[in-house]
Amino acid sequence: MVAIAESSEANADSPSTSLPADRVKHEEKSHTVGQGLGEFVPWIDNAVQQAQLAQKTVESTLENAIVVTKSRLDRILTTSSAHFNQTLDSLQDLKSEYSVYEDLVFGKIREGLLLAASHPLTTTGAVLGVGVLGLKRPRRFLYYSAMRLFVSEEALLSRADAKVKELQKSIDFLKAESAKLENRAVQAEGEMIRGRTKLRQAGKQIRSVIQSAYKIERQAAGLKDVLRELPRREVSRFRSQVSNLASEAKKERNVLTKEVTKISNYGISV
């Protein structure tokens, strides 16, 4: 009986001891999760602070850029208006100076006309004198008349003689140069005529050689027909030789034809 009672007491006590163990495990898990969250919370707060700091930096940069742009625009507007006003002031000054000089010039002209009207004889003489000096022949006549008055006749004759001799030397040099150039032109013309004659003769000779080339080609073609009647062993060797000769004749004919074309381009009939 005592054993049964002890066993029943042990069974009664066993549930009471198992429940605190489960609670302990749950509390340990909750404590571990709380520690993990406690580790992540500072990192999240730091990230949020960095994002807020970056946003403030961007906003401050934009505000500074806007302020700088506004200040520059204001400066440009103020300087442009100042330059425009300065330009207007300078134009006004120029206009006033022009009006002053215009009045001065027209005043002088008016004074001159009044003076000419008050002294008609002097004005007429001055106009005639200016007209005479403005013409070439009267000016030359006056110049030589003054020279005769102030320079002796022998000096004038010696000066005229020196000028005539200098002019004669220039004419002699011009004649000599003209004769040299004329001789060169005659020689060049003769060389050109001889060259044209030589080119014409060369062209005719080239024409005859071209005709000979045509004859060689025709003879080669006829020889090919003759070679067909020979045995096949001999025909192949002769046929290759004849073909080579015909091709060489054709090549030379084409070269000579180009030369004839060049001569014809110089305007020489061949």
C-alpha positions in Angstrom: 0.0 0.0 0.0 2.8 2.3 0.8 4.4 1.6 -2.6 1.1 2.3 -4.4 0.8 5.6 -2.5 4.3 6.6 -3.4 3.8 5.8 -7.1 0.5 7.8 -7.1 2.2 10.7 -5.5 5.0 10.6 -8.1 2.5 10.5 -10.9 0.7 13.5 -9.4 3.9 15.4 -9.1 5.2 14.7 -12.7 2.8 17.1 -14.6 3.6 19.9 -12.3 7.4 19.5 -13.0 6.9 19.3 -16.9 5.0 22.6 -17.3 7.8 24.9 -16.0 10.2 23.3 -18.5 8.0 24.3 -21.5 7.7 27.8 -20.1 11.4 28.1 -19.8 11.9 27.1 -23.4 9.4 29.6 -24.6 10.9 32.3 -22.5 14.4 31.5 -23.9 13.1 31.7 -27.5 11.4 35.0 -26.8 14.5 36.3 -25.2 16.6 35.3 -28.3 14.2 37.0 -30.7 14.3 40.1 -28.5 18.0 40.1 -28.7 18.0 39.8 -32.5 15.5 42.6 -32.9 17.6 44.7 -30.5 20.6 44.2 -32.8 18.7 45.2 -36.0 17.0 48.3 -34.5 20.2 50.5 -34.3 21.1 49.6 -37.9 17.6 50.6 -39.1 17.8 53.9 -37.2 21.2 54.6 -38.7 19.9 53.9 -42.2 16.9 56.2 -41.6 19.3 58.9 -40.3 21.5 58.6 -43.4 18.5 58.8 -45.7 17.3 62.0 -43.9 20.8 63.5 -44.1 21.0 62.8 -47.9 17.6 64.3 -48.4 18.6 67.4 -46.5 21.9 67.6 -48.5 20.0 67.4 -51.8 17.5 70.1 -50.7 20.3 72.4 -49.5 22.2 71.9 -52.8 19.1 72.7 -54.9 18.4 75.8 -52.8 22.0 77.0 -53.2 21.9 76.4 -56.9 18.6 78.3 -57.2 20.1 81.2 -55.2 23.3 81.3 -57.2 21.3 81.2 -60.5 19.0 84.0 -59.3 22.0 86.1 -58.3 23.7 85.6 -61.6 20.5 86.5 -63.6 20.1 89.6 -61.5 23.7 90.6 -62.1 23.4 90.0 -65.9 20.2 92.1 -66.0 21.8 94.9 -64.0 25.0 94.9 -66.1 23.1 94.7 -69.4 20.8 97.6 -68.4 23.9 99.6 -67.3 25.6 99.0 -70.6 22.5 99.9 -72.5 22.1 103.1 -70.6 25.8 103.9 -71.2 25.4 103.3 -75.0 22.4 105.6 -75.1 24.4 108.3 -73.2 27.3 107.9 -75.7 24.9 108.2 -78.6 23.4 111.3 -77.1 27.0 112.8 -76.7 27.8 112.0 -80.3 24.6 113.6 -81.5 25.3 116.7 -79.5 28.9 116.9 -80.8 27.7 116.4 -84.4 25.2 119.1 -84.1 27.9 121.5 -82.8 30.3 120.6 -85.7 27.4 120.9 -88.2 26.6 124.3 -86.9 30.2 125.3 -87.1 30.7 124.1 -90.7 27.5 125.7 -92.0 28.5 128.9 -90.2 31.9 128.9 -91.9 30.2 128.3 -95.3 27.7 131.0 -94.6 30.5 133.4 -93.7 32.4 132.5 -96.9 29.4 133.1 -99.1 28.8 136.5 -97.4 32.5 137.4 -97.9 32.4 136.3 -101.5 29.2 138.3 -102.1 30.8 141.4 -100.5 34.0 141.1 -102.7 32.9 139.9 -106.1 36.1 140.9 -108.0 38.4 139.0 -105.6 36.1 136.0 -105.7 36.1 135.9 -109.5 39.9 136.2 -109.6 40.3 133.4 -107.1 37.9 131.1 -109.0 39.7 131.8 -112.3 43.1 131.2 -110.7 42.0 127.9 -109.2 40.5 126.8 -112.5 43.6 127.7 -114.4 45.8 125.9 -111.9 43.5 122.9 -112.0 43.9 122.4 -115.7 47.0 120.4 -116.9 48.2 122.6 -119.8 48.0 126.0 -118.0 49.7 124.5 -115.0 52.6 123.2 -117.2 52.8 126.5 -119.0 53.1 128.3 -115.7 55.7 125.9 -114.5 58.0 126.2 -117.5 57.5 130.0 -117.6 58.7 130.1 -113.9 61.6 127.8 -114.8 62.7 130.2 -117.6 62.6 133.1 -115.2 64.7 131.5 -112.5 66.9 129.1 -114.5 69.3 130.1 -117.3 68.7 128.8 -120.9 71.9 126.7 -120.9 70.8 124.9 -117.8 67.5 124.2 -119.4 69.2 122.9 -122.6 71.5 120.7 -120.7 68.6 119.3 -118.7 66.6 118.7 -121.8 69.6 117.0 -123.5 70.1 114.7 -120.5 66.4 113.7 -120.6 66.5 113.1 -124.3 69.6 110.9 -123.9 68.0 108.9 -121.1 64.9 108.5 -123.2 67.0 107.3 -126.1 68.7 104.7 -123.9 65.4 103.4 -122.8 64.2 103.1 -126.4 67.5 101.4 -127.4 67.1 98.9 -124.6 63.4 98.3 -125.6 64.5 97.7 -129.2 67.2 95.2 -128.1 64.8 93.3 -125.9 62.1 93.4 -128.7 64.7 91.9 -131.2 65.7 89.2 -128.7 62.1 88.2 -128.0 61.3 88.3 -131.7 64.2 86.0 -132.5 63.1 83.6 -129.7 59.6 83.7 -131.0 60.8 82.9 -134.6 63.0 80.0 -133.2 60.1 78.7 -131.2 57.8 78.9 -134.2 60.3 77.1 -136.4 60.8 74.4 -133.7 57.0 74.1 -133.4 56.7 73.7 -137.2 59.5 71.2 -137.3 58.0 69.4 -134.4 54.6 69.3 -136.0 56.1 68.0 -139.2 58.0 65.4 -137.3 54.9 64.4 -135.4 53.0 64.1 -138.7 55.6 61.9 -140.2 55.8 59.8 -137.1 52.1 59.4 -137.1 52.1 58.3 -140.8 54.8 55.8 -140.0 52.8 54.5 -137.0 49.8 54.2 -139.2 51.8 52.0 -141.6 53.0 49.8 -138.8 49.5 49.4 -137.5 48.5 48.3 -141.0 51.3 45.8 -140.9 50.0 44.5 -137.5 46.6 44.0 -139.0 48.2 42.0 -141.8 50.1 39.9 -139.3 46.9 39.1 -137.5 45.1 38.2 -140.7 48.0 36.0 -141.7 48.0 34.3 -138.3 44.2 33.6 -138.7 44.8 32.1 -142.1 47.7 30.0 -140.8 45.4 28.6 -138.1 43.1 27.4 -140.9 46.1 25.8 -142.7 47.2 24.1 -139.5 43.9 22.3 -139.2 44.9 20.0 -142.1 48.2 18.9 -140.4 48.4 15.9 -137.9 47.2 16.6 -134.4 50.5 16.1 -132.8 52.2 18.8 -134.8 49.2 21.1 -134.9 49.1 21.9 -131.1 52.7 23.1 -131.0 52.4 25.3 -134.1 48.9 26.6 -133.0 50.3 27.9 -129.7 53.1 29.7 -131.4 50.8 31.3 -133.9 48.4 32.4 -131.1 51.3 34.0 -129.2 52.5 35.8 -132.3 48.9 37.1 -133.0 48.5 38.3 -129.4 51.8 40.2 -129.5 50.9 41.8 -132.8 47.5 42.9 -131.4 49.2 44.3 -128.2 51.7 46.4 -130.3 48.8 47.6 -132.5 46.9 48.9 -129.4 50.0 50.7 -128.1 50.6 52.4 -131.5 46.9 53.3 -131.8 47.2 55.2 -128.4 50.2 57.1 -129.8 48.3 58.1 -132.9 45.5 59.3 -130.7 47.9 61.5 -128.7 49.2 63.1 -131.9 45.7 63.7 -133.1 44.9 65.5 -129.8 47.6 68.1 -130.6 45.6 69.0 -133.7 47.8 67.3 -136.2 46.1 65.2 -138.8 47.7 61.9 -139.4 
